[in-house]
């Protein structure tokens, strides 16, 4: 299981990130200041660290200097949006730099990119009775293979990576078709309908009025 350390002194943000990463199957731990993070890093092994810059005790730049010899990839999550701060973070060795506030869907996508770069991709997503093998691009439901088109597969992955999140039609279209959204919804809607039918998920992939779609997943 992929182990991720979230270092952020804003507890609501850190806990929200942990909740969303845990739903994706990541083993996620939070630290709320630089000293606590350093202690955890010394005692445990992590595959990725999400690191705020402005932290009590030790700031993110100091922590990155401590982490770098260990070869653990780091993504900065920070409110410091100045270009010079971005350049400094990347030059110090961060793999990516995300400015707050950010969308969880973007964070998850960037995490996947960094993990693939380090050959640590999650590989498998489990949702309800469905198992998605990301590397083989294979989907099984109750042990039976489900035949999906490339776009249907990509839609399913995006929904499962963002449970209980209303995804705008333009976001879905731009992410899956990799082109600008021009207001035409029939293509997207027909793919969603086929995906619902093939998985019998009509009560799980919900239409959100005037927005798009949401995969409903019980929180308990």
URKA-V133508 format. One record per helix or strand of 2 or more residues. SS is the DSSP state (alpha for helix, beta for strand). FROM is the first residue (numbers start at 1). LEN is the number of residues. If there is no record, write none. Layout:
ss=<SS/SS>
from=<FROM/FROM>
len=<LEN/LEN>
This chain:
ss=<beta/alpha/beta/alpha/beta/alpha/beta/alpha/beta/alpha/beta/beta/beta/beta/alpha/beta/alpha/alpha/beta/beta>
from=<3/11/27/34/48/60/73/83/96/104/124/130/138/144/150/167/169/186/205/212>
len=<5/13/5/10/4/9/6/9/4/14/4/4/4/2/12/2/9/14/4/4>
